[in-house]
Amino acid sequence: MAIKFQFNKTSLNDLNKQLKVRVNALPTLKNKESALRFEVKRAKNRSEELKNKLKETLEFYVYMARLWNEFKPDLITIKNIELQTVKVAGVKTPSLKDIEYQITPYNLFSAPSWYADGITILKELSHLGIESEIYMEKMRLLDYSRKKTTQKVNLYEKVQIPGYHEAILKIKRFMEDEENLSKASQKIVKTRHEAEEEDL
């Protein structure tokens, strides 16, 4: 990215201000990138942890497989999933607040006695699955933000800061050359005047 500038003091001052902003922002951006990287890993680990727990729980209840044929699928449904927004390293991410279930009334005397346990098991399994998916989404959002922050760090560190340094150096050299030429021409004029005065 070419930095636009003019060979004058105003442009030099503007470039110095822009450089200062980027130099001051760089450590903050690096810290944010580091924090996001950590949070991405944490969200991924939590999601995998929940998936493993779900798998283990399903394996634990495998002995009940025959009984599920008796279970009515419409007995329990998810009515609402309530999410809240939580800021993690400055990024808005979803967090599970509550899952609202709708349980269809059934006759406690004629229905199998394990229906109540079945409902509890399904609540547990669905909670694990939903929470795992939310952590996956959280990880995706955090990773997207981390990539953007990394791009900005690289832009500042590898392109803009060196570019501003180079532009400032060019302006300073140009102004020094101009000043030296001005002094040299003043010296020549002064020497001519002195020579002309001596001739008189």
PEDA-V496961 format. One record per residue. N is the residue number from 0. SS is DSSP state (H for helix, E for strand, C for the rest). NEAR is the number of other C-alpha atoms within 8 Angstrom. Layout:
# PEDA-V496961
N/SS/NEAR  N/SS/NEAR
This chain:
# PEDA-V496961
0/C/5  1/C/4  2/C/8  3/C/4  4/C/8  5/C/7  6/C/9  7/C/8  8/H/6  9/H/6  10/H/10  11/H/14  12/H/8  13/H/8  14/H/12  15/H/10  16/H/8  17/H/9  18/H/11  19/H/8  20/H/8  21/H/10  22/H/9  23/H/8  24/H/8  25/H/11  26/H/8  27/H/8  28/H/11  29/H/10  30/H/8  31/H/10  32/H/11  33/H/8  34/H/9  35/H/13  36/H/10  37/H/8  38/H/12  39/H/13  40/H/9  41/H/8  42/H/12  43/H/11  44/H/8  45/H/10  46/H/14  47/H/9  48/H/8  49/H/12  50/H/11  51/H/8  52/H/9  53/H/11  54/H/8  55/H/8  56/H/9  57/H/9  58/H/7  59/H/7  60/H/8  61/H/7  62/H/6  63/H/7  64/C/8  65/C/7  66/H/7  67/H/7  68/H/7  69/C/6  70/C/9  71/C/6  72/H/5  73/H/6  74/H/10  75/E/10  76/E/8  77/E/9  78/E/8  79/E/7  80/E/10  81/E/9  82/E/9  83/E/8  84/E/8  85/E/8  86/E/8  87/E/8  88/C/8  89/C/5  90/E/9  91/E/8  92/E/11  93/E/11  94/E/10  95/E/11  96/E/8  97/E/7  98/E/11  99/E/9  100/E/9  101/E/8  102/E/7  103/C/7  104/C/5  105/C/6  106/C/6  107/C/7  108/C/5  109/C/5  110/C/8  111/C/7  112/C/6  113/C/6  114/H/9  115/H/7  116/H/7  117/H/9  118/H/9  119/H/8  120/H/8  121/H/8  122/H/8  123/H/8  124/H/11  125/H/8  126/H/9  127/H/12  128/H/11  129/H/8  130/H/11  131/H/13  132/H/9  133/H/12  134/H/13  135/H/11  136/H/9  137/H/12  138/H/13  139/H/9  140/H/10  141/H/13  142/H/11  143/H/8  144/H/10  145/H/11  146/H/8  147/H/8  148/H/11  149/H/10  150/H/8  151/H/9  152/H/11  153/H/9  154/H/9  155/H/11  156/H/10  157/H/8  158/H/10  159/H/11  160/H/12  161/H/9  162/H/11  163/H/13  164/H/9  165/H/8  166/H/11  167/H/11  168/H/8  169/H/8  170/H/12  171/H/9  172/H/8  173/H/9  174/H/10  175/H/8  176/H/8  177/H/8  178/H/8  179/H/8  180/H/8  181/H/8  182/H/8  183/H/8  184/H/8  185/H/8  186/H/8  187/H/8  188/H/8  189/H/8  190/H/8  191/H/8  192/H/8  193/H/8  194/H/8  195/H/8  196/H/7  197/H/6  198/H/5  199/C/4
